[in-house]
Amino acid sequence: MEFLDARRLTGPSLLFDGPGAILDIRCTSDEAERLVPAWEKHVRRMLTELSWTGCDLRTLQLSGGVSLAFTAPIDALYAATEINEWAWAACNSELNGTDSPDFGRSRAEIQASIATEANRELMHLQDLATRRGVTLLWDDDEVSLGLGEFSRTWPARELPDPNVLDWGAFQDVPIGLVTGTNGKTTTVRLAMHILRGCGRNVGVSSTDWIAVNDHIIDRGDWSGPGGARAVLRHEKVDAAILESARGGLLRRGLGVQVADAALITNIAEDHIGDFGSQNLKELLNIKWIVSRAVKDHGRLLLNADDRLLVDRAEGYPGELVWFGLDSRCDVIQSRMKAGELAFVLDGDELLLIHGAMQELICRSHEIAITLDGAARHNIANALAAAALSWCLGAPLADIRVGLTSVTQDDNPGRCNVYEIDGCKVLVDFAHNPHAMHALFDMARALPAKRRVLCFGQAGDRPDDLVRKMTRDAWAIGLDRVIVSELAIYHRGREAGEIYDVIRDELMRAGATADSIEHHDQELDSLAAAIEWAEPGDLVIMLALGGAAPIQEQLHKLGATST
């Protein structure tokens, strides 16, 4: 057995809907069978000694381990985590013969932590907010009531007198949640563009940044609860779109309890092998957390072309909305007969269908980022964004205007095409098998005399996966491959090791030695590709290290957007 992590859960998670503390242990299933009852025994003993009541204990068996958690008040989560750490030490002693922690000393230390962490004013305010139906957001530093333009925020230790608050002033704003493996960021950007066209002030948290309209507040990965709170406390926001990625959902839980719409784009291989997401079923369970925020009062938006999502939707008690690339598929047809909404592609027409009602949104070639329909994954993203925007109150006419007015500059780093000296350069962030397949399909559909691919792979991907993606890449009809091997993506491998795997597989697939090139930096790979390319050629640049430096260099070279 191996201790992995003990941490706080601040929102809905895999195990329950409220806050609590979780313990992750890597172990075999036989070890888990011995560990779970021992953990429950020790946790209950400590809780009883502390006179701590009302806790719900939960365990979750995972591939390669187990998660053990219990609910706790929001002003006692650090202390709850200490209880879990002590319980693990006690279990390790009982099951593996390690030194036993002193119970009396541990109890006294945890008791002191409870006293230090306690915030009675916060708990009273939370109780009043719950009873009045007012949203309360909290963290270590701040507490807020209401959302967006209807919110007010105070330091966590300087809370207002509830008796003087104008409780009627605290209201909510529409919230859309977006999760899935691929397409999240593009869908968020499209939906934001649509809602802005409706005159909304849109706050966004994503893997790229926190932003309100065109103003970027902070760059970085803000796809967890912290990003959600930052957006929902902003005084200008009257609609919010919150990207909810796997990491944040696992580590802290969902950033909100309730939303108006929750979208799951797809479930595909990415981060497979990490604890908690060892396989697609576990990954689906993580993404499905967002469904709980809309089960009673919102809508869950699902990809009808994803079999895992279709199967999981069976028996879902809330309202469903579907999107998909084939209006005639069995899933869409059966769901429409059941009275559910669908945003679908029929030929080249994007349609909203509800029962006998059918309305044209626009045509796929009218959406610039679909590259005249070649980028089918962006047609799917457009349908998803249309569905999300509609669920957040956007009229169909504004959705039509939004989709047909968006440019590739509104979606940097995702399926961007430039022209330089008569050749085209396709830049994309695709980094996992599903995204790369979509990009390869699009690249194959783009007319070109010759094609050169610049790409790399992270060292933590297994050899068989690297080889498969290399074969798939060569199969689109490449004339040259330039491998980029960034040092920050070695991830435990020696320099040149990933390149050797890719080169070997390319040679097996039919490439010649002189058609393969190797560079340490992506900018060097780009320069080599442009030097090799002639008018009519296509350069495919997969920017593993980020698209911004690539785009900046292209602009310096005089490239223009197509």
C-alpha atoms as one frame of an Amber mdcrd trajectory, in Angstrom:
protein
   0.000   0.000   0.000   1.187   3.488  -0.875  -0.077   6.784   0.505  -0.737
   9.189  -2.397  -2.609  12.198  -1.093  -4.829  13.608   1.625  -6.726  16.760
   0.698  -9.891  18.803   1.036 -12.904  18.461  -1.255 -14.632  21.820  -1.532
 -17.517  20.912  -3.860 -19.393  18.030  -5.524 -16.980  15.167  -6.186 -16.900
  11.493  -7.077 -17.979  10.542  -3.584 -20.565  13.093  -2.435 -22.169  16.457
  -3.185 -20.735  18.540  -0.364 -17.389  19.416   1.211 -15.190  16.864   2.948
 -11.750  15.286   3.196 -10.394  12.518   0.954  -7.525  10.053   1.218  -6.058
   8.323  -1.865  -4.165   5.045  -1.400  -2.543   2.991  -4.136  -3.099  -0.703
  -3.365  -4.377  -4.001  -4.699  -8.035  -4.984  -4.400  -7.134  -7.478  -1.649
  -5.310  -4.776   0.278  -8.282  -2.443  -0.176 -10.605  -5.046   1.365  -8.481
  -4.969   4.516  -7.866  -1.225   4.462 -11.444   0.043   4.158 -12.832  -1.433
   7.408  -9.674  -0.459   9.273  -9.931   3.129   8.012 -13.615   3.328   8.927
 -12.867   2.021  12.423 -10.093   4.538  13.081 -11.943   7.524  11.609 -15.065
   6.761  13.646 -12.987   6.408  16.793 -11.401   9.815  16.319 -14.692  11.473
  15.388 -16.329  10.039  18.509 -13.496  11.276  20.740 -13.835  14.736  19.216
 -17.658  14.695  19.619 -17.839  15.314  15.874 -21.204  14.061  14.572 -23.106
  13.993  11.310 -20.254  12.806   9.078 -20.970  10.564   6.117 -18.149   8.098
   5.372 -17.700   6.943   1.764 -15.179   4.763  -0.060 -14.578   4.270  -3.768
 -12.725   1.304  -5.222 -10.608   2.323  -8.209  -8.279   0.554 -10.603  -5.035
   0.400  -8.657  -6.308   1.773  -5.378  -9.039   3.223  -3.229 -10.313   6.654
  -2.190 -11.620   7.102   1.351 -13.547  10.218   2.315 -15.940  11.718   4.815
 -18.047  14.864   4.815 -17.093  17.809   6.992 -18.179  21.429   7.642 -16.520
  24.081   5.491 -14.793  25.560   8.555 -13.164  22.246   9.528 -11.730  20.819
   6.302  -8.068  21.136   7.267  -8.810  19.365  10.543 -10.728  16.676   8.620
  -7.677  16.169   6.423  -5.536  15.753   9.548  -7.954  13.069  10.746  -7.508
  11.226   7.448  -3.720  11.472   7.688  -3.807  10.129  11.246  -6.217   7.343
  10.218  -3.825   6.287   7.451  -0.919   6.149   9.909  -3.048   4.056  12.261
  -4.089   1.733   9.412  -0.508   1.406   8.205   0.557   0.404  11.709  -2.256
  -2.112  12.086  -1.907  -3.698   8.644   1.791  -3.293   7.875   3.502  -3.098
  11.258   4.788   0.488  11.035   5.103   2.675  14.125   1.749   3.482  15.714
   0.839   7.181  16.080   0.149   8.335  19.642  -3.633   8.630  19.844  -3.759
  11.145  22.701  -1.252  13.494  21.108  -2.940  13.224  17.696  -6.364  13.947
  19.206  -5.038  17.023  21.005  -3.369  18.348  17.840  -6.518  17.837  15.767
  -8.628  19.439  18.494  -6.370  22.489  18.399  -6.700  22.631  14.610 -10.482
  22.529  14.873 -10.445  25.458  17.317  -8.108  27.485  15.089 -10.050  26.818
  11.906 -13.543  27.321  13.348 -15.536  30.230  11.927 -18.952  30.413  13.583
 -19.909  33.555  11.665 -19.278  31.762   8.387 -21.363  28.760   9.405 -24.219
  31.029  10.510 -24.064  32.957   7.240 -24.033  29.703   5.259 -27.119  28.485
   7.130 -29.014  31.730   6.489 -28.021  31.745   2.798 -29.217  28.159   2.377
 -32.554  28.921   3.987 -33.052  32.021   1.833 -31.942  30.336  -1.413 -28.941
  32.641  -1.829 -25.707  31.295  -3.345 -22.705  31.458  -1.014 -19.168  30.920
  -2.305 -16.285  30.535   0.116 -12.590  29.808   0.268  -9.765  30.346   2.741
  -9.633  34.090   2.127 -13.040  35.296   0.964 -16.767  34.677   1.240 -19.369
  35.975  -1.194 -23.144  36.088  -1.503 -24.906  36.147  -4.863 -23.202  35.784
  -8.230 -21.576  38.145 -10.710 -23.099  41.610 -10.823 -25.430  40.655  -7.955
 -22.626  39.515  -5.626 -20.744  41.013  -2.706 -17.501  39.650  -1.259 -15.928
  39.959   2.206 -12.765  38.677   3.899 -13.502  35.302   5.476 -12.754  36.634
   8.981 -14.565  39.953   8.527 -18.081  38.879   7.652 -21.044  41.269   7.761
 -23.878  41.280  10.267 -26.548  39.163   8.515 -29.298  41.263  10.087 -28.341
  44.383   8.105 -27.914  42.685   4.718 -30.330  43.348   1.863 -30.851  39.671
   1.126 -33.093  40.423  -1.847 -30.179  42.056  -3.680 -28.251  38.785  -3.937
 -29.218  36.961  -7.112 -27.663  34.438  -9.477 -26.509  34.769 -13.087 -26.763
  32.041 -15.768 -23.975  29.472 -15.447 -22.782  27.004 -18.070 -20.319  24.229
 -17.214 -18.137  22.636 -19.892 -16.136  19.441 -19.479 -14.963  16.540 -21.644
 -11.722  15.370 -23.232 -11.480  17.525 -26.364 -13.196  20.615 -27.701 -13.759
  22.279 -24.323 -11.808  25.454 -24.979 -13.124  25.962 -28.521 -16.695  25.411
 -27.340 -16.227  27.867 -24.476 -14.809  30.491 -26.840 -17.630  30.016 -29.347
 -20.309  30.235 -26.662 -18.687  33.338 -25.216 -18.652  34.959 -28.678 -22.334
  34.168 -29.150 -23.392  35.485 -25.732 -21.355  38.639 -26.155 -23.278  39.254
 -29.366 -26.437  39.117 -27.249 -25.102  41.998 -25.167 -24.053  39.869 -22.206
 -20.967  40.510 -20.084 -19.495  37.020 -20.113 -17.062  35.702 -17.543 -14.968
  32.683 -18.525 -12.645  30.390 -16.589 -10.654  27.904 -18.666  -7.341  26.130
 -19.111  -6.053  29.299 -20.808  -7.211  32.128 -18.563  -9.824  33.935 -16.515
 -11.487  36.614 -18.635 -14.462  38.933 -18.696 -15.350  39.750 -22.295 -12.067
  40.772 -23.966 -10.287  41.552 -20.701  -7.967  38.748 -19.564  -7.704  38.917
 -15.782  -5.115  36.171 -15.345  -3.447  33.664 -17.662  -2.877  30.032 -16.769
  -4.936  26.952 -16.038  -8.002  28.230 -14.173 -10.301  25.281 -14.960 -10.852
  24.398 -11.301 -12.991  25.842  -8.474 -10.661  28.809  -7.956 -11.260  30.042
 -11.488 -15.008  29.538 -11.125 -15.114  31.633  -7.948 -13.050  34.416  -9.510
 -15.504  34.690 -12.412 -18.640  34.412 -10.282 -17.469  37.170  -7.941 -16.692
  39.656 -10.709 -18.926  42.718 -10.505 -19.509  42.984 -14.273 -20.409  39.368
 -15.048 -24.024  38.642 -15.992 -23.346  35.215 -17.568 -20.613  32.700 -16.776
 -19.058  29.815 -18.699 -16.842  27.643 -16.524 -14.521  25.013 -17.970 -14.284
  22.121 -15.527 -11.282  19.923 -16.278 -10.464  16.474 -14.919  -7.736  17.662
 -12.548  -9.862  20.204 -10.724 -12.820  17.826 -10.482 -10.600  15.164  -8.932
  -8.574  17.353  -6.608 -11.210  19.746  -5.268 -14.557  18.847  -6.807 -16.899
  21.037  -8.812 -16.724  24.796  -8.259 -20.497  25.313  -7.963 -23.439  23.395
  -6.543 -25.993  24.475  -9.170 -25.802  25.516 -12.839 -28.207  26.170 -15.703
 -26.431  23.972 -18.244 -23.647  21.399 -18.138 -21.991  20.205 -21.349 -19.849
  17.081 -21.781 -18.097  17.248 -25.148 -16.787  13.659 -25.337 -14.887  10.979
 -23.435 -11.599   9.868 -24.984  -8.113   8.781 -23.973  -6.228  11.511 -22.143
  -4.515  11.306 -18.762  -5.345   7.601 -18.813  -3.101   5.905 -16.266  -3.305
   8.630 -13.624  -4.773   7.632 -10.267  -8.545   7.967 -10.482  -8.556   7.894
 -14.296  -6.923   4.585 -15.118  -9.460   3.821 -17.845 -12.281   5.414 -19.825
 -14.932   4.310 -17.339 -13.176   6.124 -14.503 -12.641   9.160 -16.725 -16.354
   9.183 -17.555 -17.213   9.070 -13.848 -15.101  12.166 -13.251 -16.653  14.155
 -16.096 -20.159  13.044 -15.104 -19.839  14.996 -11.829 -21.114  18.102 -13.657
 -24.472  16.396 -14.240 -25.323  16.784 -10.560 -25.281  20.575 -10.806 -28.118
  20.520 -13.373 -30.080  17.431 -12.348 -32.925  19.311 -10.660 -33.084  22.732
 -12.314 -30.907  22.769 -15.448 -30.077  20.860 -18.611 -27.368  18.294 -19.348
 -25.937  18.582 -22.872 -24.410  15.430 -24.346 -22.656  14.305 -27.519 -24.885
  11.828 -29.333 -21.846  10.505 -31.240 -20.142   9.350 -28.018 -21.280   5.871
 -27.052 -20.059   6.154 -23.469 -22.157   9.264 -22.895 -25.195   7.782 -24.623
 -25.079   4.683 -22.448 -24.509   6.675 -19.247 -27.512   8.888 -20.027 -29.887
   5.932 -19.707 -31.950   6.535 -16.592 -30.626  10.055 -16.010 -33.427  11.846
 -14.126 -32.823  15.366 -15.428 -33.490  17.161 -18.721 -31.241  16.213 -21.630
 -30.195  18.125 -24.744 -28.206  16.410 -27.506 -25.812  17.485 -30.235 -24.308
  15.399 -33.024 -22.977  15.217 -36.556 -25.669  12.919 -37.955 -29.319  13.925
 -37.663 -30.391  10.464 -38.814 -28.470   8.419 -36.263 -30.524   6.107 -34.038
 -29.659   8.018 -30.866 -30.855  11.374 -32.209 -33.974   9.861 -33.741 -35.008
   8.003 -30.593 -34.238  10.945 -28.300 -36.227  13.351 -30.478 -39.192  10.973
 -30.350 -38.888  11.141 -26.557 -39.330  14.910 -26.777 -35.719  15.905 -26.156
 -33.975  18.751 -27.983 -31.200  18.136 -30.481 -28.691  20.384 -32.231 -27.586
  18.380 -35.245 -25.889  18.434 -38.644 -28.087  17.457 -41.593 -26.004  17.530
 -44.768 -24.309  20.894 -44.377 -27.126  22.427 -42.280 -26.872  22.965 -38.533
 -30.387  22.478 -37.165 -32.264  22.839 -33.905 -34.882  20.091 -33.717 -37.542
  19.770 -31.026 -40.363  17.394 -31.808 -41.946  18.469 -35.088 -40.210  21.853
 -34.938 -37.069  22.214 -37.024 -35.090  25.451 -37.408 -32.014  26.199 -39.482
 -29.170  27.739 -37.502 -26.667  28.136 -40.351 -24.640  26.055 -42.794 -21.312
  24.496 -41.904 -19.356  26.307 -44.629 -20.545  29.628 -43.172 -18.560  28.973
 -39.979 -14.993  30.050 -40.686 -13.284  27.707 -38.226 -14.762  24.633 -39.946
 -12.568  25.375 -43.005 -15.461  24.868 -45.446 -16.593  21.807 -43.518 -13.228
  20.010 -43.540 -12.812  20.471 -39.781 -15.704  18.270 -38.688 -14.620  18.414
 -35.069 -15.241  22.163 -35.179 -18.710  21.565 -36.599 -19.328  19.429 -33.514
 -17.913  22.194 -31.328 -20.192  24.724 -33.057 -23.233  22.535 -32.390 -22.191
  22.156 -28.757 -21.709  25.908 -28.392 -25.073  26.571 -30.015 -26.764  24.199
 -27.571 -24.974  25.709 -24.584 -25.742  29.286 -25.630 -29.389  28.420 -26.228
 -29.652  26.891 -22.758 -28.154  30.088 -21.319 -30.804  32.228 -22.966 -29.374
  33.185 -26.374 -32.020  33.519 -29.131 -31.488  31.414 -32.226 -30.942  34.503
 -34.378 -28.032  35.589 -32.166 -26.595  32.079 -32.219 -26.652  32.206 -36.023
 -24.864  35.564 -36.087 -22.331  34.407 -33.510 -21.338  31.226 -35.324 -21.058
  32.867 -38.734 -19.064  35.855 -37.452 -16.444  34.002 -35.417 -12.920  34.031
 -36.889  -9.871  31.890 -36.231  -8.405  34.836 -34.316 -11.253  34.315 -31.831
  -9.979  30.765 -31.301  -6.167  31.008 -31.133  -4.193  27.774 -31.172  -7.105
  25.659 -32.320  -7.261  24.730 -36.004  -5.719  27.990 -37.270  -4.617  28.208
 -40.924  -2.109  30.743 -42.234  -0.628  31.413 -45.660   3.021  32.263 -46.241
   4.843  32.350 -49.575   2.143  30.309 -51.267   2.040  27.466 -48.747  -0.439
  26.945 -45.933   0.437  26.383 -42.258  -2.081  24.625 -40.013  -1.486  25.226
 -36.291  -3.272  23.249 -33.591  -2.809  22.209 -29.961  -3.938  18.603 -30.524
  -2.069  16.478 -27.981  -4.060  13.307 -27.347  -5.210  10.503 -29.679  -8.790
  11.712 -30.141  -7.757  15.292 -30.945  -4.964  14.164 -33.253  -7.301  11.860
 -35.188  -9.681  14.781 -35.737  -6.835  16.983 -36.911  -5.422  14.307 -39.215
  -8.843  13.805 -40.802  -9.049  17.531 -41.462  -5.479  17.750 -42.796  -6.216
  14.895 -45.182  -9.250  16.815 -46.476  -7.275  19.996 -47.159  -5.880  20.110
 -50.726  -2.068  20.118 -50.854   0.743  19.128 -53.231   2.870  17.844 -50.340
   2.413  17.633 -46.582   4.943  18.023 -43.776   4.065  17.323 -40.146   5.857
  18.917 -37.185   4.944  17.165 -33.953   6.206  15.608 -30.758   4.953  13.442
 -27.935   5.272  13.667 -24.166   7.534  11.107 -22.544   4.877   9.856 -20.148
   2.894   8.281 -22.989   3.513   4.529 -23.465   5.475   3.392 -26.516   2.533
   1.561 -28.095   0.400   4.719 -27.998   3.217   6.839 -29.457   3.685   4.277
 -32.224  -0.032   4.145 -33.021  -0.310   7.938 -33.321   2.818   7.952 -35.502
   1.274   5.375 -37.853  -1.982   7.333 -37.987  -0.054  10.494 -38.826   1.894
   8.857 -41.665  -1.316   7.405 -43.081  -2.702  10.841 -44.030  -0.138  11.040
 -46.821   2.915  12.794 -45.443   6.017  13.625 -47.426   8.130  14.723 -44.493
   8.040  14.529 -40.670   9.895  16.878 -38.353   9.936  15.697 -34.744  10.096
  18.278 -31.966  11.348  17.024 -28.608  10.900  19.651 -25.895  12.963  19.035
 -22.781  10.037  19.906 -20.480   8.083  17.028 -22.021  10.771  14.339 -21.529
   8.892  13.370 -18.339  11.244  10.706 -17.114  12.776   9.718 -20.453  16.241
  10.412 -21.767  16.748  13.047 -24.455  16.186  11.478 -27.873  14.275   8.481
 -26.542  10.842   9.523 -27.798  12.360  10.605 -31.127  13.887   7.150 -31.531
  10.477   5.509 -31.009   8.778   7.829 -33.518  11.572   7.459 -36.083  11.535
   3.675 -35.829   7.771   3.544 -36.352   7.942   5.957 -39.291  10.532   3.753
 -40.972   8.329   0.710 -40.368   5.431   2.594 -41.982   7.421   3.360 -45.123
   9.195   6.656 -44.470  12.756   7.070 -45.663  15.558   8.245 -43.431  15.993
  11.504 -45.339  12.281  12.371 -44.900  12.633  12.485 -41.081  14.153  15.417
 -39.225  14.680  16.128 -35.526  14.838  19.372 -33.514  14.768  20.180 -29.809
  12.568  23.273 -30.181   9.252  23.699 -31.980  10.272  27.043 -33.479  13.254
  25.304 -35.108  10.922  22.643 -36.496   8.626  25.339 -37.882  11.546  27.136
 -39.542  12.754  23.888 -41.125   9.266  23.073 -42.410   8.761  26.496 -43.971
  12.195  26.330 -45.591  11.314  22.939 -47.103   7.783  23.883 -48.202   6.947
  25.155 -51.681   3.815  26.905 -52.993   0.843  24.573 -52.696   2.297  22.594
 -49.779   0.721  22.175 -46.332   2.692  22.500 -43.093   0.910  20.851 -40.151
   2.232  22.225 -36.848   1.136  20.500 -33.648   2.170  22.975 -30.957   2.669
  20.785 -27.914   4.431  23.594 -26.081   1.699  26.124 -26.861   0.552  27.889
 -30.007   1.339  31.484 -29.013   5.113  31.405 -29.866   4.344  29.663 -33.172
   1.741  32.240 -34.138   4.000  35.111 -33.113   6.783  33.749 -35.315   4.408
  33.288 -38.253   3.257  36.890 -37.967   6.910  38.036 -37.923   7.464  36.099
 -41.145   4.521  37.872 -42.765   1.995  35.027 -42.638  -1.652  35.978 -43.042
  -4.766  34.278 -41.671  -6.902  32.510 -44.254
